[in-house]
Amino acid sequence: MKILFAGDASNMHNSLATELRRQGHEAVVASDGSRWMDTGRDINLLRKPGKWGALRYVADIVRALPRMRGYDVVELAGYIFLTLRPDKVRVVFDYLRRHNRCVVLSALGTDVTYYNACHDGHTYRYSDYRLGDQPSPYVSSREYLAQQQDNWKSSLMQRHSEHILGRVDGVVACLWEYYAAYQSIGYQPLAYAGIPIDLNALPFRPLRGVPDKVRFFLGVQPDRMVIKGTDRLYDALRHVVNRRPQECEMVVATRMPYHEYTSLMRHSHVILDQLYSYTPATNALIGMAQGLVAVSGAEPEYYDLIGERDNRPIVNVNPLVEGEIEAKLEEIIARKAELPTWAERSRAFVEKHNAAPVVAQRYLDFWNKLLREA
């Protein structure tokens, strides 16, 4: 099969492409390398700042278009898969639609459908935007205003999203949250595939014995602290470390290339991921693959979707429960003798549910179904 990935997020499409090439398929990634992460791509579409950067970016896209036609499948990284205004993205989308057999949308981040589900009052118990029946801290933050997230409900974005969704052949969700969002509007054809993790690039680090100190790892994106709940995770972790400096320590990583980030992570025992999620995302999964215990979302809805009954190694933190984060971190320290076994269970979980071959096969099954029905 011949596949084009238009755009990327946190190395997800590049990991898929790498695995598909191993299986003998032709896979091309056209992306910005997930910006500062500098992940792999075949067609470099990184936009530099300023007027000249914008002009150069448009020229790069125009030059790339002849290489973006003639594919069996084009997989889009969301509705805004290029760093352009929606109306300009739509021009490129229409070109891809005309010149390729099948176009599929990856639901892999906040989009109009997810945004609407966060506000409908019944799809989620909590989300980035709501905690129960109350607004989340994010909607009153400077981060929210800086990101202008209300653009998701603008008429421009709504029209753009309707244009894309009405013309793609299907949607693949990488997390339960996005799958639930598209289910809530009755969209079909819809599939859940998960996030692909390249285990060959992330060797398992068995924990030899019980560590003297539990090392907690926290990755920070300064412009996404509040929406991810990183601010609350950081404060809770800092309080625990200050209370128990002889028993634990923290490592904080801020915006670094992907390979440096995963290398730094590898020497810790526990990774703190997202607070408002129902599922472990890329950050947690790459940590678990290397033998770290993940503190993240792991709600029953997620385990039910993937059919996991026995191995549930993720430490779930509920943002609706006051003081739960610190309590769960304290519990990990108290159970540090279990860390070697916990590490093995984390790796086994990723191997079963998120190994790149497993996720790639779900994509292939879905794509083949769409192509048969085209």
C-alpha positions, -999 to 999 in steps of 0.1 A, spaced: 0 0 0 11 36 -6 4 60 22 9 97 28 8 112 62 0 149 60 11 165 93 22 148 126 17 152 163 42 140 189 59 116 164 27 96 160 25 95 122 63 91 118 62 61 141 34 46 120 53 53 88 84 37 102 65 5 110 47 4 77 80 6 58 93 -23 78 62 -42 66 70 -34 29 46 -5 24 55 28 9 49 55 35 58 92 33 55 118 61 50 155 52 52 175 84 69 201 105 85 174 127 62 182 156 80 216 158 107 216 186 105 178 188 122 176 154 108 142 146 114 124 113 98 134 81 103 129 44 89 162 32 99 191 55 71 215 61 84 235 91 72 271 91 98 296 102 87 328 119 81 362 102 69 373 68 98 356 49 92 325 68 55 325 58 64 331 21 90 303 22 65 280 39 39 285 12 66 280 -15 76 247 2 40 235 2 36 243 -35 68 225 -44 56 195 -23 22 191 -38 33 170 -68 48 145 -43 15 144 -24 -6 127 -51 -12 92 -63 -15 75 -29 -39 48 -18 -44 66 15 -38 101 28 -39 103 66 -44 138 79 -32 150 113 -64 167 123 -83 194 105 -54 219 106 -26 197 93 -6 226 80 4 258 98 -20 279 77 -54 296 81 -83 272 77 -93 285 43 -58 279 30 -56 245 45 -89 237 27 -73 245 -7 -46 219 0 -72 194 14 -93 197 -18 -61 190 -39 -54 159 -18 -90 148 -21 -89 151 -59 -56 134 -65 -56 104 -40 -79 74 -36 -88 76 1 -84 104 26 -88 97 64 -87 120 94 -66 112 124 -84 124 155 -53 131 176 -58 164 193 -83 191 202 -106 198 172 -142 211 168 -158 177 175 -138 171 206 -144 207 218 -181 204 213 -181 171 232 -163 187 261 -192 212 264 -222 189 258 -226 180 294 -228 142 290 -199 128 269 -173 132 297 -173 135 335 -144 159 332 -123 173 304 -97 200 295 -126 225 296 -150 212 323 -147 196 357 -181 181 364 -206 210 359 -179 237 365 -154 253 341 -119 239 344 -90 261 355 -79 263 318 -108 284 306 -99 313 330 -61 310 324 -38 333 304 -29 302 285 -64 299 272 -66 335 261 -31 333 245 -42 302 225 -75 318 216 -92 284 220 -127 298 215 -117 298 178 -129 262 179 -165 275 180 -160 303 155 -181 301 123 -149 300 103 -136 269 121 -170 252 122 -174 256 84 -138 244 78 -144 213 100 -177 205 83 -160 208 49 -133 183 59 -154 159 79 -180 158 51 -154 148 25 -130 124 43 -136 86 40 -133 79 77 -119 89 111 -93 70 132 -90 80 169 -58 75 188 -74 80 223 -107 70 239 -115 107 244 -115 114 206 -133 81 198 -160 91 223 -163 126 208 -170 112 173 -193 85 187 -213 113 203 -222 128 169 -228 93 154 -200 97 129 -192 66 107 -170 50 96 -150 54 128 -122 33 143 -100 33 174 -64 24 168 -44 38 197 -10 55 197 18 36 180 50 32 200 82 21 183 96 -3 208 127 -8 187 137 28 195 127 26 231 145 -4 248 132 -17 280 153 -8 311 147 -35 338 150 -21 373 177 -40 392 166 -39 428 147 -13 448 160 23 444 170 44 474 151 73 459 121 72 437 129 95 407 98 113 393 99 126 357 78 155 345 78 169 309 67 205 307 54 224 277 52 260 290 24 271 267 3 240 276 8 237 314 -28 244 324 -47 225 297 -27 194 305 -30 199 342 8 200 344 6 229 368 -13 208 393 9 178 388 40 199 393 27 216 425 17 182 440 50 166 431 70 196 445 51 193 478 58 156 481 95 160 472 99 188 497 83 167 525 103 136 516 136 147 501 154 116 513 130 93 496 123 109 462 134 135 437 121 151 406 134 156 371 117 183 349 123 184 312 113 215 291 110 215 253 138 194 240 143 172 208 125 139 210 156 117 213 171 138 241 138 138 259 134 100 258 170 95 268 166 118 299 133 101 308 150 66 307 168 72 340 137 78 361 112 55 377 79 73 374 65 96 347 37 121 354 16 126 322 -17 143 319 -43 151 346 -75 156 326 -72 126 304 -90 92 306 -62 75 288 -23 74 288 -11 95 258 22 94 240 43 108 268 31 81 293 34 53 268 70 61 258 78 61 295 60 28 301 78 13 271 111 20 289 99 7 322 86 37 340 54 37 360 29 62 345 7 86 366 -19 95 341 -55 89 331 -67 53 331 -104 53 336 -127 23 332 -140 35 299 -105 32 284 -98 -3 297 -132 -14 285 -125 -1 250 -92 -19 247 -106 -50 264 -79 -51 292 -91 -69 323 -59 -81 340 -29 -58 335 -38 -23 346 -4 -8 357 -13 29 352 -18 50 383 -50 68 376 -55 103 390 -90 118 391 -89 156 388 -123 158 406 -109 144 439 -91 169 460 -56 159 472 -56 127 451 -24 135 432 -3 138 463 -19 108 478 -11 87 448 25 99 447 29 91 484 15 56 477 41 50 449 69 59 474 54 35 500 52 7 474 87 13 459 96 -23 465 71 -32 438 88 -9 412 107 -37 394 76 -57 388 56 -26 380 81 -17 354 77 -51 337 39 -47 337 42 -13 321 63 -26 293 40 -56 288 10 -33 286 26 -12 258 37 -43 239 1 -57 239 -18 -25 232 4 1 216 34 -16 199 37 -1 164 29 -33 146 -3 -37 166 -15 -2 159 -3 -3 123 -24 -34 117 -55 -16 130 -49 12 105 -43 -12 77 -75 -31 85 -95 1 85 -79 15 53 -84 -18 35 -121 -17 45 -125 18 32 -107 11 0 -129 -20 -7 -160 1 -1 -148 31 -22 
